[in-house]
Amino acid sequence: MDYKYGCVIDANRVYKTLVKVLLGDDGEQEIESYTLKDGERVIDTYRPNPRPYKGAAGYIKPQWDADTSTWIEAATEEEIAAWELAHPDPNARTLEEEKAARIAQSKADLDAYLLAHPLTWTDGNQYAITREKQQQLTAKILSATLAAQTATPYALTWNATGQECAPWTLENLAALAFAIDARVTALVSYQQAREVAMREAATAEALAAIEVDYDAVE
């Protein structure tokens, strides 16, 4: 016997179940293993995709829209909120995991910001302020200081971004180092303040509301 599948909807056109419809030779149709209740009928369309959990695609309370010949979501905001509470995303991070991820991202963003925003010095040139360059600059100044204390010849040089090394006096290079340190300290302090706020966030919504904008740091 031939058959087809159809969807049962109630009087409010809300989806109830998928049924197998047997097709008789005389044109009669018989629903297999299901008895229609008052107000229910079978429509010849595809089964609506049920939503498996919060955040996923699909319907919670699918309703047939005859005007557009498609399924629409009939659940109210309150029904959706209750359903999502009972069906959380199994892949979602916990609040603590989300905090750790946001903090790690803020640190990575800081490193990227330092790389992309060199310091413009009084000579009109730009000088890198990355952590690596800061360490190299500190080592240079320390070596020059020790050389001066021990009367050891030492050629103190440093380079602007994209340029070759050029001679510097210890006084001028130390002034540049202090300026870089001041800028980096302000940025790091900003990141640390945001990190503390992230750790103290009591909800995912509060955590998401914490913005990190290094351009705002003066």
ROROSE-782089 format. One line per 4 residues: number of its first residue (from 1); their letters; for each residue y, z, x of C-alpha. Coordinates in steps of 0.1 Angstrom, whole numbers, plus 2048, in hexadecimal, padded with zeros to 3 digits. Example, Ala and Ser with C-alpha at 12.3 -4.5 7.8 and 13.67 -1.06 7.14 Angstrom:
2
1 = as = 7D3,84E,87B | 7F5,847,889
END
This chain:
218
1 = mdyk = 800,800,800 | 823,7F8,80C | 83C,813,811 | 85F,81B,81D
5 = ygcv = 872,83A,826 | 890,847,814 | 8A7,865,813 | 8A9,87E,7F8
9 = idan = 8CC,88A,7EE | 8D6,8A4,7D4 | 8F0,8A2,7B9 | 90B,8A7,7D3
13 = rvyk = 8FD,88B,7E8 | 8F3,8A4,803 | 8D4,89A,817 | 8B4,8AD,80F
17 = tlvk = 897,89C,820 | 887,87C,82B | 86B,86F,815 | 851,854,816
21 = vllg = 853,83D,7F7 | 833,82A,7ED | 839,807,7DF | 822,7FC,7C4
25 = ddge = 818,7D8,7BD | 829,7DB,79B | 84A,7E5,7AB | 846,80A,7A4
29 = qeie = 84F,823,7BE | 83F,845,7C4 | 84C,860,7DB | 830,86E,7F0
33 = sytl = 82C,894,7F4 | 84E,89C,7E4 | 85B,8A3,7C1 | 87F,89C,7BA
37 = kdge = 892,8B9,7AC | 8AD,8B7,792 | 8CA,8A2,79E | 8B8,894,7BC
41 = rvid = 8B2,86F,7C3 | 8A5,859,7DF | 8BD,842,7F1 | 8B1,826,808
45 = tyrp = 8C2,82E,829 | 8BC,83D,84B | 8B6,862,851 | 8D6,874,85D
49 = nprp = 8D3,882,880 | 8D2,8A8,87E | 8E8,8BB,896 | 8D0,8CF,8AD
53 = ykga = 8E9,8E8,8BB | 90E,8EF,8C0 | 921,8D3,8D1 | 906,8B9,8CB
57 = agyi = 90A,89A,8B6 | 8FB,899,893 | 900,8A9,870 | 8FE,8CC,864
61 = kpqw = 901,8C3,83F | 8FF,89D,83C | 90C,88E,81C | 909,86A,811
65 = dadt = 92A,858,80C | 923,83C,7F4 | 944,82B,7FA | 93E,826,81F
69 = stwi = 918,826,81D | 915,840,839 | 90F,865,83F | 92C,87D,842
73 = eaat = 92E,8A2,84B | 931,8B7,82C | 92F,8D9,83C | 94F,8EE,83A
77 = eeei = 961,8FD,859 | 952,91F,850 | 92F,910,84C | 932,8FD,86D
81 = aawe = 93E,91D,87F | 921,931,871 | 908,916,87A | 915,913,89D
85 = lahp = 913,938,8A2 | 8EE,937,898 | 8E7,917,8AD | 8F8,91B,8CF
89 = dpna = 8F7,900,8E9 | 8D8,909,8FF | 8E9,8F7,91C | 90A,909,919
93 = rtle = 915,91F,935 | 919,944,930 | 93C,952,932 | 935,95F,955
97 = eeka = 927,93E,960 | 946,92C,952 | 95C,945,964 | 94A,93E,985
101 = aria = 94D,918,980 | 973,91B,978 | 97A,930,996 | 966,919,9AD
105 = qska = 97A,8FB,99F | 99B,90D,9A4 | 992,912,9C9 | 987,8EE,9CD
109 = dlda = 9A7,8E2,9BC | 9BB,8F7,9D4 | 9AB,8E7,9F2 | 9B1,8C5,9E3
113 = ylla = 9D5,8CE,9DC | 9DB,8DA,A00 | 9CD,8B9,A0D | 9E3,8A4,9F6
117 = hplt = A03,8B8,9FA | A0E,8BB,A1F | A2D,8CF,A27 | A4E,8BC,A2E
121 = wtdg = A5E,8CB,A4C | A82,8CC,A58 | A7C,8AD,A6E | A74,898,A4F
125 = nqya = A4F,896,A58 | A32,8A2,A44 | A18,8BB,A52 | 9F6,8C2,A44
129 = itre = 9F0,8E4,A35 | 9CA,8E3,A30 | 9B5,901,A3B | 9A8,8EE,A59
133 = kqqq = 9CB,8E4,A65 | 9D7,908,A60 | 9BA,914,A77 | 9C2,8FA,A91
137 = ltak = 9E7,903,A90 | 9E0,928,A94 | 9C9,920,AB2 | 9E4,90A,AC2
141 = ilsa = 9FF,925,ABF | 9E7,940,ACC | 9DF,92A,AEA | A03,923,AF1
145 = tlaa = A0C,947,AEE | 9F1,952,B07 | 9FB,936,B1E | A1F,943,B1E
149 = qtat = A14,967,B24 | 9FF,95D,B42 | A16,942,B50 | 9FB,928,B4A
153 = pyal = A06,904,B46 | A00,8F8,B22 | A0B,8D9,B10 | A12,8E4,AEC
157 = twna = A0F,8C7,AD4 | A0B,8C2,AAF | A0B,8A4,A97 | A1B,89B,A77
161 = tgqe = A04,88B,A5C | 9F9,869,A67 | A0A,86B,A89 | A00,873,AAD
165 = capw = A05,895,ABD | A27,89B,ACB | A35,8B7,AE1 | A41,8D7,ACF
169 = tlen = A52,8F6,ADA | A3F,916,AD2 | A5D,922,ABD | A5F,903,AA8
173 = laal = A39,901,AA3 | A39,926,A99 | A54,91F,A7F | A3F,903,A71
177 = afai = A21,91A,A70 | A34,934,A5D | A41,91B,A44 | A1D,90D,A3E
181 = darv = A10,931,A3B | A2B,939,A21 | A22,91B,A0C | 9FD,920,A0E
185 = talv = A00,945,A07 | A13,93D,9E7 | 9F8,925,9DC | 9DB,93C,9E5
189 = syqq = 9EC,959,9D3 | 9EF,943,9B4 | 9CB,93A,9B5 | 9C1,95E,9BA
193 = arev = 9D5,969,99C | 9C5,94E,987 | 9A3,959,994 | 9A9,97D,989
197 = amre = 9B4,971,967 | 994,95C,964 | 97E,97A,96D | 98F,98F,953
201 = aata = 98D,976,937 | 97A,986,91A | 971,966,908 | 96B,941,90F
205 = eala = 98B,939,8FC | 99F,950,912 | 990,941,931 | 997,91D,926
209 = aiev = 9BB,927,91F | 9C1,930,944 | 9D3,912,954 | 9D3,90B,97A
213 = dyda = 9F1,8F6,984 | 9F8,8F7,9A9 | A17,8E1,9A4 | A27,8FF,992
217 = ve = A26,914,9B2 | A48,915,9C3
END
